[in-house]
Amino acid sequence: RAEPGCLWFDWSRSVDDPTEYVLVEAFRDEEAGVEHVQSEHFKTAQQTLPPHLAETPRVINMSLPQDDWSELGEMAVSGRD
């Protein structure tokens, strides 16, 4: 989380399978994501984590065409915005 450009980094454990985890992370831009995977701690993880994994992790990687949060219209609060 302390990396420049890291917006969030959160682990969650599956409620259905206690051996399955989900990592949700977001970066300011593509450059910040590239810096992350080229960092020393990521390289260390590439060497130390695979023996502890049951299978190759799966990933959804996407870029969003916006730079700020959108309002959740289904829960709009009138008179406050």
N, C-alpha and C positions, 0 to 999 in steps of 0.2 A: 504494500500500500504506500510505502514511502517513495516509490519510484516517481520521477517526474513524468507526468502524463497519465498516470494511473488514476482513473476516476473511482473505481471500486474493485474489490477483490474479496469474494465471499464464498466460503465452503458451506454446503448443506449435505446432510445425510438423508438418503431416501427413507421415507416412512414405511415403504413396502419391503425393502431389502437393506438390512443394516450393513451390508458389505459394499453398497453402492453409494458413491458420493457425487455431488454435482458442484462444479466450480463455475461461478459466474464472475467474469472480470470484464472491465471495460477500460478502454484507453482513449485519450483525447483525440488521437488521429492515428493513421497508419504508421507514421514515423515512431510514435511512442510504443506501439505494439512491436515493431521491429527491434527497437532498443531493448525491450523486455526480453525477447527471445535470444538476443545476443549478449545479455547480461551474464556476469559470472555466476550468480546464484541460479539462473535458469540452466546454464551449462552443467553446474553441479547436480541439479535435480535430474537432468538427462542421464547422468551416470549412476546416481544412487537410487532412484525410484523404480526403474523397470523390474528389478528382481522381486519387488513387493507387489507388483500388479498381477491380477488374474488374467487380464487381457489388455490389448492396446486401447488406450483411452479414445473415445469418440469426441468429436468437436463440431460445433456449429460456429462458423466464423462469418460475420457479416459486418458491413459498414452501413451506417444509417445516414441518410441525406439531410441531417439537421444538426444543429449545434446547441440546442437547448431542449428542455422538457416541454412536452405538450400538456395542455390541461386535460384532465379526466372529465369529459363532458357529462358522463353519467352520474357524477357526484358534484355538479356545479353548485357553488355556494353563492347565492344571489346577494348583491349589495356589498360584497367584500372586495371585489376586484376593480 
